[in-house]
Amino acid sequence: MADPKHIDNIKVNNLPEMALEKGDKLQKAENKLKNHPYDLESWNVLIKDAQEKPIEVSRRVYERLIDTFPTCGRFWKLYIEEELKSKNFEKVEHLFQRCLLKVLNLDLWKFYLTYVKETKRNLKNFREKMMKAYEFALEKVGIDVASGGIWSDYVQFIRSGEAAGSYAENQKIMAIRRVYQRAVMMPLSNVEQLWRDYSTFEQNVNEIIAKKLLEERSRDYQNARRVAKDYEATTRGLIRGAPALPPQNNGDERAQIEMWKKYIAWEKNNPMRSEDRNMTKKRVMYAYEQALLTWGHHPDIWYEAALFLERTATEAHEKGDTIRAQEWRDEVAGLYEKATIGLLKNNLMLHFAYADYEESRMKTEQCHNIYKNLLSNVSDPTLVYIQYMKFSRRAEGVGKARGVFKKAREDSRSRYHVFVAGALMEYYCTKAPEIAVRIFELGLKKFPKDIQYILKYVNHLSHQNDDNNTRVLFERVLSTLEKDKSWPIWSEFLRFESEVGDLSSLLKVEKRRFAAFENECKSKETSLLVDRYRFHDLYPCSTQELRAMDYQVELDQNIQKNPLMATKNQVATTRDSRGGIARPDFSQMVPFCPLPASSIRSNQIFGYPVPCSAAEVMMNMPPPHCFQGPFVNIDKLINVISTRCPPTFENMLEKMAASENMDVDQYMSDVKGSDGSRKRSAPAEEEEDETVQPAAPPSFDIYRMRQHRRHIATS
């Protein structure tokens, strides 16, 4: 038996190695989180380490955790539990204030009720505080199908209170009745049990009025019971409470989002058949809020929620409910603000939608704040400046928009797009083409070698019918650009001359382009001729002819495709637009999937069909597991065959005849028969008699040879 002291020494000696290994894991987790801040495995390593340390040491880790996953109720609960272990009640309540209204997680709210019940028990107004806590929780999460436990606990808490006197007893009964009547109208998972408990309660109070009260609530209960069953079928497979991650664009994520949208659409159809618009709106928004706890990084869900709330407010206003409509409009603004200061603080689309919504409410100052905050937080403010200019022009006039453009062109982070937007604004809105040209010239000084900007400038001048200045611009640009970047400008120059110039100017541009790219254009004069005669996506040769001359066919970039028509696994074309290269239709291909040995009888191998003849043979073959040996060494077998040639058939006959003391002819005659020929049985369709002639033995029957030798030996 091992010495216990020796075992303790081993454990003590292993402690430094264990600590070193643990430190390596923590360091690896930290390094990975630098590049992948949402890696859950690394966060689990840090959480496990933090739980083993005092909260004063691990508080920084928990703060980082909830900053990264601010909508995950499980992580908030872990943080609060660690503070509660150290009895930091003040910090616990501060954490509840930070998370409860933002994170409608049912487990987190149950934990909050448990905390209030256990820590406020000794207060004089404990029951009053606990009642308020229950009402607060039911207001926020009481419509959740899994909140039936909170309703039951609320009833039990009211029942546990002491009532002194008949008045207090009646008040207690009324309070219990109100909670039961509210609960049995909700589609809860335990609504049937709540109904039975309510029925028993009313029977015990007064059997005379119990029947009437139960009949009044029976219809609402049946409706809630029906909706609860439909809810279970609609939400089967939904994942709740998972940490919110950025879009992963995988199949599981798409399937979950589709299921959430299906559930939200089900709530929008008013399955409760309620005439109360407030209840319908509350249930739909609760579904959205539950979806955003897990999918808060998806801006489409945020926008759809805001759009639904805005339309609901508009409907309420049209029906004369202006007070409620105004409340819901304020909720829309709050929803946008929650998104833009939370998980999607860098998402431009939601910021722009928020600004447009506030603009529709004539809150210009709020719009300015949105754009200014966004400009200070993004690395590339180009699109923000452009939308800010458009808003300023709409709300305050061109003068304010010019002020925004001035800030944009002075910002070193801005790209050439702000000059294009500013020039087009002057051209279309102020009808001042000369100002637009000056803005383009100003941008050309800042971006003299940006091909896309130059093409925008050329396009603007050509649409103004300013042929001379357009040619001057071409010459200026081509004299400064490097050769490898100038091909698009030459092509645009050629297109311009083909539309507005004469034949001599067209040929002159062609020659200049050929001289500039002489090495590349050798033996490709025909391809250059195609450029002369093409018009957008119309070509002077067929597709096969263009492919034969190795001409690169370009798609018309001016065509705006409808993004709503695109489907997720659809191949838009089976040919490469860059060279006409044929591509397989991937939608018809079977994914690679090796078949197990037991299914070798199948007519498919690795997803591809085999020929019919081979499939028939495979169907008749036994599966591989039936073969138990002997196993042949293929290399040795091939070596024997190649080095030792077997004897010929005649040599074998001579040896076998010599063993019988016979010559070959006599031996063969004895083997074949007296007539010296083999007899074959007639085919079935050629038989004339009912008797079947026996088949003659083969000419080389080893079995008969052995029998013949035995017969001679015995005789």
RACOR-V863792 format. One record per pair of residues at least 24 apart in sequence whose ideal C-beta (glycine too) atoms are under 7 Angstrom apart, sorted by the first residue. I is the first residue (numbers start at 1). J is the second residue. Records with the same first field share a line. If there is no record, write none. Layout:
I->J ; J
//
This chain:
37->68
38->68 ; 245 ; 246
40->243
47->78
51->82
55->82 ; 83 ; 86 ; 88
58->82
69->243 ; 244
70->342
71->103 ; 244 ; 292 ; 293 ; 296
72->243 ; 244
73->103 ; 105 ; 107 ; 108 ; 241
74->241
76->103 ; 108
77->107 ; 108 ; 111
89->119
103->293
104->140 ; 141 ; 289 ; 290
105->241 ; 293
106->141 ; 144 ; 146 ; 147
109->137 ; 140 ; 141
110->150
113->137 ; 150
127->161
130->157
142->186
143->186 ; 282 ; 283 ; 286
145->187 ; 188 ; 189 ; 228 ; 231
146->189
147->188
148->188 ; 189 ; 190 ; 191 ; 194
151->179 ; 183 ; 188 ; 194
152->194
154->179
155->179 ; 180
173->205
176->201
181->217
184->217 ; 220 ; 221 ; 224
185->220 ; 224
186->224
187->224 ; 227 ; 228 ; 231
188->228
189->228
191->224 ; 225 ; 228
192->225
195->221
223->272 ; 273
227->271 ; 272
230->271
234->262 ; 263 ; 266
235->263
238->263
239->294
240->290 ; 294
242->294
244->293 ; 294 ; 295 ; 296 ; 297 ; 343
245->297
246->297
247->297 ; 298
257->295 ; 298
260->291 ; 295
263->287
264->288 ; 291
277->316
278->324
281->312
284->308
285->309
296->343
297->343 ; 344
299->344 ; 347 ; 349 ; 350
302->339 ; 344 ; 350
303->350 ; 353
305->335
306->332 ; 335 ; 336
309->335
332->357
333->357 ; 358
345->377
346->377 ; 378
348->383 ; 384
352->387
355->391
359->391 ; 395
364->395
367->391
379->413
380->413
381->411 ; 413 ; 414
382->414 ; 415 ; 417 ; 418
385->414 ; 418
386->417 ; 418 ; 421
389->421 ; 422 ; 425
393->425 ; 429
398->429 ; 430
401->425
416->443 ; 447 ; 450 ; 453
419->443
420->456
423->460
433->464
436->460
448->480
449->481 ; 485
451->485 ; 488 ; 489
454->489
455->488 ; 492
458->492
462->496
467->500
470->496
483->516
486->516
487->517
490->516
491->531
494->531
498->532
506->532
527->551
543->580
547->580
552->578 ; 579
553->577 ; 580
597->623 ; 624 ; 625
598->623
600->624
656->705
660->709 ; 712
670->708
671->701 ; 704 ; 705
672->699
//
